[in-house]
Amino acid sequence: MNLFEVSIMTPDNVLFTGKNVREIVLPTTTGRMGILANHAPLVTGLDIGVLFISTETDPTWSKIVLNGGFALMKDNKVTIVVSDAQYGSDINAKEAEEAFFKAKVDLEKAQDRKETIEKVLLFRRARANYEACRTDA
C-alpha cells in the first residue's frame, strides 16, 4: 500500500506528524475531500470540521477537529495549517453533546443578522466537537 506524510500545525505546536498515513478526509470549504497517496498537487481552504485520518499502524479512523485554515498536498506530503486543532479523543463527550444542543437552541433564538452569524460559528464549532468525540460517527 502506498503511504504519504501528513503534518498538522497550529500557531502553538505541531499536533500531528506521520509518514505512514494511508488516507485522510479533509473538511474543505466546499465539502469533504479524501486524499490518498499520489494525489495531484493541490491547495485548499479548510472549514471548521473533523479531519479523519487512517495510518498504516492504526487503520481505524482517528478524528481531529480543525478550526479553519488550509491544506497543501505536494509530492506525497500534506501540510495542514490551522488556527486551532484538537484530537477528538481529548474531547469530553458529555460536555460536547451539551454544548452542541445548547448551540443549536441558541442559533434558533438568534434575533438579528449579526447574532445569527455569531451563533452559526459557535454552532459549527460545537457540531465538529460533538462529531469528533462520538464513537458512531
KAHUMO-V78702 format. One record per residue. RES is the residue in three letters. PHI is phi in whole degrees, 0 to 359 (* if undefined). PSI is psi as a letter, one per 40 degrees, with the letter a starting at -180 (none if undefined). D_FIRST is the distance of its C-alpha to the first C-alpha in whole Angstrom. Layout:
BEGIN
res & phi & psi & d_first
RES & PHI & PSI & D_FIRST
RES & PHI & PSI & D_FIRST
END
This chain:
BEGIN
res & phi & psi & d_first
MET & * & h & 0
ASN & 281 & h & 4
LEU & 240 & i & 6
PHE & 217 & i & 10
GLU & 256 & i & 13
VAL & 227 & h & 16
SER & 231 & h & 20
ILE & 242 & h & 22
MET & 237 & i & 26
THR & 242 & i & 29
PRO & 300 & d & 33
ASP & 267 & d & 33
ASN & 194 & i & 30
VAL & 263 & h & 26
LEU & 284 & d & 25
PHE & 212 & i & 21
THR & 212 & h & 19
GLY & 200 & i & 16
LYS & 256 & e & 13
ASN & 247 & f & 10
VAL & 275 & h & 10
ARG & 269 & d & 8
GLU & 197 & i & 11
ILE & 227 & i & 14
VAL & 235 & h & 17
LEU & 262 & i & 20
PRO & 271 & g & 24
THR & 278 & i & 25
THR & 289 & e & 29
THR & 245 & e & 28
GLY & 125 & a & 26
ARG & 283 & i & 23
MET & 227 & h & 20
GLY & 272 & i & 16
ILE & 228 & h & 14
LEU & 243 & i & 10
ALA & 302 & i & 9
ASN & 66 & f & 11
HIS & 293 & i & 14
ALA & 299 & i & 17
PRO & 302 & i & 20
LEU & 199 & i & 22
VAL & 233 & h & 24
THR & 219 & i & 25
GLY & 283 & i & 28
LEU & 250 & i & 27
ASP & 262 & i & 29
ILE & 293 & h & 30
GLY & 171 & a & 28
VAL & 254 & h & 25
LEU & 267 & h & 21
PHE & 256 & h & 18
ILE & 222 & h & 15
SER & 235 & h & 13
THR & 247 & i & 11
GLU & 298 & d & 9
THR & 279 & d & 12
ASP & 221 & g & 14
PRO & 288 & e & 12
THR & 289 & i & 16
TRP & 279 & h & 17
SER & 270 & i & 19
LYS & 239 & h & 22
ILE & 228 & h & 23
VAL & 280 & h & 27
LEU & 249 & i & 27
ASN & 247 & g & 30
GLY & 74 & i & 30
GLY & 146 & a & 29
PHE & 209 & i & 26
ALA & 229 & i & 23
LEU & 236 & h & 22
MET & 246 & h & 18
LYS & 201 & h & 18
ASP & 53 & f & 16
ASN & 59 & f & 13
LYS & 224 & h & 16
VAL & 251 & h & 17
THR & 248 & h & 21
ILE & 244 & h & 23
VAL & 240 & h & 26
VAL & 225 & i & 28
SER & 287 & d & 32
ASP & 200 & i & 31
ALA & 207 & i & 28
GLN & 206 & h & 28
TYR & 294 & h & 26
GLY & 301 & d & 26
SER & 292 & e & 27
ASP & 270 & e & 30
ILE & 265 & h & 32
ASN & 286 & h & 34
ALA & 298 & d & 34
LYS & 294 & d & 38
GLU & 296 & d & 38
ALA & 295 & d & 36
GLU & 296 & d & 37
GLU & 298 & d & 41
ALA & 295 & d & 40
PHE & 297 & d & 38
PHE & 291 & d & 41
LYS & 293 & d & 43
ALA & 297 & d & 42
LYS & 296 & d & 42
VAL & 295 & d & 46
ASP & 300 & d & 46
LEU & 296 & d & 45
GLU & 296 & d & 47
LYS & 267 & e & 50
ALA & 302 & h & 49
GLN & 264 & d & 53
ASP & 221 & i & 52
ARG & 299 & d & 49
LYS & 299 & d & 49
GLU & 296 & d & 49
THR & 297 & d & 46
ILE & 299 & d & 44
GLU & 297 & d & 44
LYS & 289 & d & 43
VAL & 297 & d & 40
LEU & 298 & d & 39
LEU & 297 & d & 39
PHE & 296 & d & 38
ARG & 296 & d & 35
ARG & 294 & d & 34
ALA & 296 & d & 35
ARG & 296 & d & 33
ALA & 296 & d & 30
ASN & 297 & d & 31
TYR & 296 & d & 32
GLU & 296 & d & 29
ALA & 290 & d & 27
CYS & 261 & e & 29
ARG & 284 & i & 29
THR & 275 & e & 27
ASP & 264 & e & 27
ALA & 256 & none & 25
END
